């Protein structure tokens, strides 16, 4: 867990919150909250089972319900690459965020069509 803490400290923005939960649902359960910048100096107990939670990146683009709805509608007429490009221009979100969603929506729609 100490080596993971160091890696997280290097990879994450220093202000990101990281929660370390040790021995959940056991007698000596412990939950601690840290900033990513403080993780490298942390000396956690090496024994035991851990759950590590990393808070969302506050600077990450947010995909709202309306953009998803528009993307679904555009996919009825265009392939995923073109639909994602149009949705990116309209929403201001990066195409590389929208394209994977477009392919997932297209696959889900095709599977839904097969079941009908």
Secondary structure as UniProt FT lines:
FT   HELIX           2..11
FT   TURN            14..15
FT   STRAND          17..22
FT   TURN            24..25
FT   TURN            27..28
FT   STRAND          30..35
FT   HELIX           36..41
FT   STRAND          50..54
FT   TURN            58..59
FT   HELIX           65..75
FT   TURN            76..77
FT   HELIX           80..91
FT   HELIX           95..115
//
